[in-house]
Amino acid sequence: MNILLYERGIDSKSFENMFLSLKGIHNIEVFESIIPAKKYIAKNSVDMIFLDTDDETVDWRFVYNSFKSINNKTEIVLLSSYINQAVRAYEIGAFDYLIKPVKKVQLERVLSKMD
């Protein structure tokens, strides 16, 4: 499985290592900016995107829709420190919603839904 992580505030290296320790993860790419992330999605097969919604300088709904407009079949999981975003996440069509700090068991549960 190929994963894209779009984040601007979490410890991306530890998150990346947690992903790579999971069975079936072949690649994870980490982006902090929307333009390179969109270019990567357009040129590469991405199975799942993990989108950090905590950055107040970026409208996560805009980022979500931008990613979906490139490949509507790619599943998007939203990450947040705030539980109150969960309803909006599901209303927009997110595959799942995880509260930070994300634990390995949460990632395993989300990834098992892709099988």
N, C-alpha and C positions, 0 to 999 in steps of 0.2 A: 504494500500500500504506500502511496506517495502522499505526503502531508505537506501543507503549507501553513505556517504559523505567521499571522500578522499581529504584531504586538509592539507596544511602545512603552511598557512599564514593568513588565515582569522579568524575572531573571531568565532570559531566553536560553542561555547555555544549559542550565539545569533542567529546564523544560524539554529542551532538545534531547538531552541525555536520557531523560525519563522515557521519551518516545522511543528512542533507539533501543532501549532495553526491552521493549515489548515485542512479542512474536508477530511477525508479518509486516513490520514496518521496514520498508526498503530505503526510504529517503525522506528527509525532512528539510525543507527550505524555510528560512526565517527572514521576514521582511519587516522593516519599520516604516516604509513609505508605500503609498498606494500605487504609484506609477510603475516602479519595478515589479511589484507584486502582480499587477494586471498584465504586464508584458510576459512574466513567467507563466501565468495561467493560460495565456493565449497560445504559448508555444509548447507547453508541456502538459502531460497527463497528470492531473491532480485529483486524487480520490476524495480528499477531505481537507477543508480549511478550518483552522481554529482562529477565530477573530476576537481580539481583545476589545471590549467595548468601553473600557474605563478612561480612555484618553478623551478629555473634554474638548480638545482642539479639533477633533475630527468627529463628524456625524457618522456613527457606526452603521446607521441604516443606509446612508449613501454608499459606504464602502461595501456593505452586504449586497446591495443592488448592483453595484459596479461589477463585483465578482460574479454574481449570478447571470448578468447580461453576457458575460463571456462564455460561461459554461453552466447552463441551468441544471445539469446533472450532478455537478460537484456539490457534495453535502457541506453545509457550514454549521460549525458548532461555535456558539458564542461563549466567551469567557468574561466574567465580571466579578468584582468584589461586592456587588450590590444585588441582593435577591429581588429587589423591586423591578429590575429589568426583565425578569423571566417571562412575564406575561407578554410584553412587547416582542420578545424574541420569538415566542411561539406564534404570535399573531402574524409576524412577518414571514414565517415559514422555516425558521431555523430547525436543523436536524436535532440539536440538543442545546442545552444551556448548562454550563458548569460554573460553580462559585469558586473563586480563587481564595486561598491557594489550592490549586488542583492537585489531587492525589492520584497516584498510579492506578488504584482500583477504579477511580472514576473514568480514567482514560480507557482502561480495559473494558468497562461496561459500554462506553460509547462505541468503541471499535467493534465490539461483539455484535452490535446492532447492524453493522455493515455486512455481516456474513449472509 
